[in-house]
């Protein structure tokens, strides 16, 4: 019965998400369709907790985008590329049975999104991450601000804290706290990697935004999984 109720909640959420995204022009039609498939796959592979996590990511990311771009050019409709770049590493992690990799990938995606969007309202001009002495226009790939970095920290914290709350019944407080720290660290690391890839490759046209997001989220998922199992392996000695 509980499983049927969870499935109903997911179905109703997807329906609401589809209409809301279409009405607010947040996603393209292809993007809405792909996001629905993505959400269903996450639910079947990771359950209601994983589905709730990506719903939290989407909600906070959109709020950050609307807030950050209130005095900046509007963000275009997100499409399939955005979903693949930000979400596919987390989905692959679930497919491989790595819950920690899933949270690590989502942590990087939210950290980077919040850093990029909130950084737009910084009163100080961004500086290129590969050359901190060089100021660049707002929205430049690889540009960072202190406000944006702080927002990125908050994004990574939120996903780490989500893991902590969702797993208190499965793990001890110590293990859940360890998972929180790993996800937080991996997510913010992924945010920094995204800026580095943007500065080195995206500005030169060698990588597009989808690939930059995909690689940074993948690196965070891998790092979270590596740290999680490495620490457990060391604790057995």
C-alpha positions as CSV (number, residue, x, y, z in Angstrom):
1,X,0.0,0.0,0.0
2,X,2.8,2.4,0.9
3,X,4.5,1.7,-2.5
4,X,1.2,2.4,-4.3
5,X,0.8,5.6,-2.4
6,X,4.4,6.7,-3.2
7,X,3.8,6.0,-6.9
8,X,0.6,8.1,-6.8
9,X,2.5,11.0,-5.1
10,X,5.2,10.8,-7.8
11,X,2.6,10.7,-10.6
12,X,0.7,13.7,-9.3
13,X,4.0,15.6,-8.8
14,X,5.0,14.9,-12.4
15,X,1.7,16.1,-13.7
16,X,1.9,19.3,-11.6
17,X,5.6,19.8,-12.6
18,X,4.7,19.4,-16.3
19,X,1.9,22.0,-16.3
20,X,3.8,24.4,-14.1
21,X,7.0,24.2,-16.3
22,X,4.9,24.7,-19.5
23,X,2.9,27.6,-18.0
24,X,6.0,29.3,-16.6
25,X,8.1,28.5,-19.7
26,X,10.8,26.9,-17.6
27,X,11.4,24.0,-19.9
28,X,11.0,23.3,-23.6
29,X,8.4,20.7,-24.6
30,X,11.2,18.1,-25.2
31,X,12.7,19.1,-21.9
32,X,9.4,18.5,-20.1
33,X,9.0,15.1,-21.7
34,X,12.6,14.1,-20.9
35,X,12.4,15.5,-17.4
36,X,9.3,13.3,-16.8
37,X,11.2,10.2,-18.0
38,X,14.1,11.2,-15.9
39,X,12.0,11.6,-12.8
40,X,10.3,8.3,-13.2
41,X,13.6,6.5,-13.7
42,X,15.0,8.1,-10.6
43,X,12.0,7.0,-8.6
44,X,12.2,3.4,-9.8
45,X,15.9,3.2,-9.2
46,X,16.2,5.2,-6.0
47,X,12.7,5.4,-4.5
48,X,10.8,8.3,-3.1
49,X,13.8,9.8,-1.3
50,X,15.8,10.1,-4.5
51,X,12.8,11.5,-6.4
52,X,12.2,14.1,-3.6
53,X,15.9,15.1,-3.8
54,X,15.7,15.9,-7.5
55,X,12.4,17.7,-6.9
56,X,14.2,19.8,-4.3
57,X,17.0,20.4,-6.7
58,X,14.7,21.7,-9.4
59,X,12.7,23.9,-7.0
60,X,15.7,25.6,-5.4
61,X,17.5,25.9,-8.8
62,X,14.5,27.7,-10.3
63,X,14.2,30.0,-7.3
64,X,17.9,30.9,-7.5
65,X,17.5,31.5,-11.2
66,X,14.5,33.8,-10.9
67,X,16.1,35.7,-8.0
68,X,19.6,36.0,-9.6
69,X,18.2,37.1,-12.9
70,X,15.7,39.6,-11.5
71,X,17.9,42.5,-12.8
72,X,19.7,40.5,-15.6
73,X,18.7,39.0,-18.9
74,X,16.1,36.3,-18.5
75,X,17.2,32.6,-18.7
76,X,16.0,30.8,-21.8
77,X,13.9,27.7,-21.5
78,X,16.0,24.8,-20.2
79,X,16.1,21.9,-22.6
80,X,17.2,18.2,-22.8
81,X,20.8,19.3,-22.7
82,X,20.4,20.9,-19.3
83,X,18.8,17.8,-17.8
84,X,21.5,15.5,-19.3
85,X,24.3,17.7,-18.1
86,X,23.0,18.2,-14.5
87,X,21.1,15.0,-13.9
88,X,22.5,12.1,-16.0
89,X,25.6,11.5,-13.8
90,X,23.3,11.1,-10.8
91,X,21.0,8.8,-12.7
92,X,23.9,6.6,-13.9
93,X,25.1,6.4,-10.3
94,X,21.7,5.1,-9.2
95,X,21.8,2.6,-12.1
96,X,25.2,1.4,-10.8
97,X,23.8,1.1,-7.3
98,X,25.6,4.1,-5.8
99,X,23.4,6.2,-3.7
100,X,26.3,8.3,-2.6
101,X,27.2,9.0,-6.2
102,X,23.7,10.1,-6.9
103,X,23.7,12.6,-4.1
104,X,27.2,13.8,-5.0
105,X,26.1,14.5,-8.6
106,X,23.0,16.4,-7.5
107,X,25.0,18.3,-5.0
108,X,27.4,19.6,-7.7
109,X,24.5,20.5,-10.0
110,X,22.8,22.6,-7.3
111,X,26.0,24.1,-6.1
112,X,27.0,25.2,-9.6
113,X,23.5,26.5,-10.4
114,X,23.2,28.5,-7.3
115,X,26.7,29.8,-7.6
116,X,26.2,30.9,-11.2
117,X,22.7,32.4,-10.8
118,X,23.2,34.2,-7.4
119,X,26.6,35.4,-8.5
120,X,24.9,37.5,-11.1
121,X,23.6,39.9,-8.4
122,X,27.0,40.4,-6.8
123,X,27.9,44.1,-6.6
124,X,31.5,43.2,-7.5
125,X,32.5,42.1,-10.9
126,X,33.4,38.4,-11.4
127,X,37.0,37.4,-11.6
128,X,38.2,34.6,-13.9
129,X,38.9,31.5,-11.8
130,X,42.1,30.8,-13.8
131,X,43.3,34.4,-13.3
132,X,41.9,36.0,-10.2
133,X,43.4,39.4,-11.2
134,X,41.3,39.5,-14.3
135,X,37.7,41.0,-14.0
136,X,35.2,39.6,-16.5
137,X,31.6,40.6,-17.4
138,X,28.7,38.9,-15.5
139,X,27.7,35.6,-17.0
140,X,31.2,34.8,-18.3
141,X,32.1,31.1,-18.3
142,X,34.6,30.6,-15.5
143,X,33.8,33.9,-13.8
144,X,33.4,33.7,-10.0
145,X,32.4,36.0,-7.2
146,X,32.5,35.6,-3.4
147,X,28.7,35.8,-3.3
148,X,28.5,33.2,-5.9
149,X,30.9,30.9,-4.1
150,X,29.0,31.3,-0.9
151,X,25.7,30.4,-2.7
152,X,27.5,27.3,-4.1
153,X,28.4,26.3,-0.6
154,X,24.8,26.7,0.5
155,X,23.7,24.5,-2.5
156,X,26.1,21.7,-1.6
157,X,25.1,22.0,2.0
158,X,21.4,21.6,1.2
159,X,21.8,18.3,-0.7
160,X,24.2,17.0,1.9
161,X,21.7,17.9,4.7
162,X,18.9,16.2,2.6
163,X,21.0,13.0,2.6
164,X,21.5,13.3,6.4
165,X,17.8,13.7,7.1
166,X,16.7,10.9,4.8
167,X,19.2,8.4,6.2
168,X,18.9,8.9,10.0
169,X,16.8,5.8,10.3
170,X,19.2,3.7,8.1
171,X,22.5,4.8,9.5
172,X,23.9,6.1,12.8
173,X,24.1,9.8,13.3
174,X,27.9,9.5,12.9
175,X,27.6,7.7,9.5
176,X,24.9,10.1,8.3
177,X,27.1,13.0,9.3
178,X,30.0,11.5,7.4
179,X,27.8,11.1,4.4
180,X,26.7,14.8,4.7
181,X,30.3,16.0,4.8
182,X,31.3,13.9,1.8
183,X,28.3,15.1,-0.3
184,X,28.9,18.7,0.7
185,X,32.7,18.5,-0.1
186,X,32.1,16.6,-3.4
187,X,29.3,19.0,-4.5
188,X,31.3,22.2,-3.9
189,X,34.4,20.6,-5.5
190,X,32.2,19.8,-8.6
191,X,31.1,23.5,-8.6
192,X,34.8,24.6,-8.7
193,X,35.6,22.1,-11.5
194,X,32.6,23.4,-13.5
195,X,34.1,26.9,-13.3
196,X,37.5,25.6,-14.3
197,X,36.2,23.7,-17.3
198,X,34.2,26.8,-18.3
199,X,37.2,29.0,-18.2
200,X,39.6,26.6,-19.9
201,X,37.3,24.8,-22.5
202,X,33.9,26.4,-22.8
203,X,35.2,30.0,-23.4
204,X,37.2,28.5,-26.3
205,X,34.3,26.6,-27.8
206,X,35.9,23.2,-27.0
207,X,33.1,22.2,-24.7
208,X,29.5,23.3,-24.5
209,X,27.5,23.9,-21.3
210,X,26.0,20.4,-21.4
211,X,29.4,18.8,-21.4
212,X,30.8,21.1,-18.7
213,X,27.9,20.3,-16.4
214,X,28.1,16.6,-17.2
215,X,31.8,16.4,-16.5
216,X,31.6,18.4,-13.3
217,X,28.6,16.5,-11.9
218,X,30.3,13.2,-12.9
219,X,33.5,14.2,-11.1
220,X,31.5,15.0,-8.0
221,X,29.6,11.7,-8.2
222,X,32.8,9.8,-8.6
223,X,34.5,11.7,-5.7
224,X,31.6,11.1,-3.3
225,X,31.5,7.4,-4.1
226,X,35.3,7.1,-3.8
227,X,35.5,8.9,-0.4
228,X,32.5,7.0,0.9
229,X,33.9,3.5,0.2
230,X,37.5,4.5,0.9
231,X,36.6,5.6,4.4
232,X,34.6,2.5,5.1
233,X,37.5,0.4,3.7
234,X,39.9,2.1,6.0
235,X,37.6,1.7,9.0
236,X,37.9,-2.1,8.6
237,X,41.6,-2.0,9.4
